[in-house]
Amino acid sequence: MNKLTVLILFGLFGIQLTFAQDPQLSQYYASPLYTNPAMAGASRNIRVNMNARSQYTALNNNYRTAVMSADAYLGKVKSGLGVVSMYDVAGDGFLTTTSISAVYSYNLEINREWAFNAALQGGILQRRYDFSKFVFEDMIDPTRGPVLPTAEVTANQQITIPNFGTGMLLYNSKLFFGAAIHNLLEPNMSFYYPDKDDQSLKLPRKYTVHGGLNIYLNKSRYDEDRVILSPNILFMQQRNFYQMNLGFFVKQKSLTLGTWFRQTSNNADAAIFLIGLRFPSVKVGYSYDAVISKAKQATVGSHEVSISFEIKQRARPGVRYNRRLVCPEL
């Protein structure tokens, strides 16, 4: 039994080595609704965003995460609507987590320069483990290997619970600041004790604060000729664990380059490098997490790919489309 399987078994059977955490993305700005539901409709266009992440590639059964979202802006009611889904696999299918939720945001114009979004998010979260993939000591025959039945008692192999979040976003054409809270009700995620009121069995609230700005390094009347420096920061806390991403990306014409440093509550975790291409309706990004912590040799690094499709919405007669959020984009 490999080390990853042992760790999963500890978590499944109530021996709480650590608490459950939401999967994280390095390209958080390329998955706007997953980062903050208040970003729904902020582009003033129709968007579809997809992220795929393979974490700790040196492990035989590493962690894999996929996130997809879609959103649009409704000018008549100054609202954004969206949907976001996530699929996460730990190990060789031992433990999977799936979520899907709907997002509503309301846009308020403060003045001619600033706008404010407030959002609510609600959906379901499902967690499942495959008991048939575990190998216990009593299953092993000395000559034939793991062929015997086990006396271990299985719990519910699947739990489905409601989950909610909220967020806010303050922005203009060059600067933005946002905050979000996920897992508002802190649902119980235990397979064995789903009705027990124990803090260690709950999925903790996740608090996110993020911000950034656009700095134009040259003057040009054409957007494609501008060189834009976009420093940005994200801070996330989930119970006793925190994470901070600090960095920037530079954009000119169809090319985007970026780098970030990630610090966690345990150590300096990783340096992140990004290359992206931008086309009129499509944006593609690839990033690599170079691990700089003590886990470097065991985990190597992580790969992440993002793709975004955007369809421009035409302003309807009598409907005012105010400023769009341009900072946290690839």
Phi, psi and omega in degrees: 000125183282171186297323181296319179297319179298316180297319179295319179298318178302316181293321183292322188262023167085001176273097193279092174288327179201171181265162178292143178234150173288141175300143182244153178243145174282322177269061184295330179289340178272358175230070192299317184288331177290326179285314184205117181298340180291351177279355177298124180081358185291338179279347184067011179234181173267125184234147168229123182240137178225135176232140174228128186230134173241112189255139179057067188290346178287339178283141179298319180242077187277182181270137181227134184226138174229134179229137178223139178215157175216142179208161180210159180252133177252100188296324183298325182250009178050050185225155172244139176239144180201169175219142180222137179228153181219140176227124184230134181238125176251121182076193182279058180079010180298315184226124179235145177232130180230139177218150173213138183209156175258150184230136172231132176230146177246135182257128179239124175277117179282313175203196183289345183254324190246147175226158182225131175246138172234139189220154172235147181224135179212141180186204180235152177232131181237134179235134186216142172233152183257100183297332184292344182270355179273145177242118180256163185301321184283358178271349189267120172271133184304331183253330186253353179088204185281079183240354184268155175289156180256151176268358180296139181265129180270148175265193172300128182273358181210136174230143179228125184223155174286152180213143187224158178207172179209162180198165176218156182211127177243127188201160166226198185285349183234342189222144176214154175217132182221160176212146181213152173232123176249161181057051185304320184270359181047068184293150175287127184248015184277137174282328186266330184231062184293340182257001183277131180271076182235124184300328182289344180265357186265153172278112188292155172300143176248123180255128181234132173232133182212158180194167179184176178206162174255129176242119181272116185274348176216166180255128178205142178283347181253130183301321185292341180267354181282142171259119187243125173260126184235085172289144180207160183217146174223132175237129181229136176228134177224100188055242185271359181259135173226159180215139177230128173250126182227125180180203183200162165227156181243132182237135169209129182053238185265001187252139174231131174235143181206159175210145181219157173243132180246123177246134176245176180294342182266321185189177168288116196267307188201156167253132186247132180237137186230142166229136182220154177237137182239130176238172185308321183235000185225139174230134182232136179223145173231134178227152178232130176266111175269110184291130179242003179276183180293344179277009187303310184292327183280331188246340184062264183201190183225146178247144178215136179236138177229149175217138183227133174248136182224127179248121182290135177263132177278140178290129179276153178303131179084357180249123181267119176264104184280193188303149178252154179280122184243352188288301188275064180231155178291000000 
